[in-house]
Amino acid sequence: MVVPLAGHRPVPARWSEHHRPVSTGLQTARCTITRSTGGGSLDGSNVWHPDDPEVVYRGPCRVGSADAASPQTVGDQAISDTTHTVAIEWDAAEVLEGDIVTINSAVDLGLVGKQLRVTNARYGSEQWERVLACTDDITRREVA
């Protein structure tokens, strides 16, 4: 067991604040995070039209590579999804489970346009960025 010297802190004060600019600099992609408002209206044919989603965040992000797809059976349907991490600026507005992250630009063009669903925001006592766990449903892919 390592014990700090009396009167010394192993982690200096303002450690996170000092490292946040570096983390933000590594966020080379751009994304928009939206949240469904739950509102909407019926048209003359009783068809529901949801309101446009609310923009929660728009700015730099970093997308971590996904693990291997995890196939599972839900009811009678086989589904597959992968989990990505998405890091956004530390002081961004609160992101909730179910919010949608849309990747607007990235060096990896395979990410552009991808929509990921937030499953949780990760918290810690020392953090330089807000890290989100997001799933990508790869069960059905449109063929262009």
WOQUI-V410515 format. One line per field, one symbol per residue. burial: 1 if it has 9 or more other ideal C-beta (glycine too) atoms within 8 Angstrom, else 0. A space follows every 50 residues. Layout:
BEGIN
burial=???
END
This chain:
BEGIN
burial=00000000000000110011001100101111111010000000000000 00100110111110010000000000001111111111110100100011 11100100001101111100100000111111111110000000
END
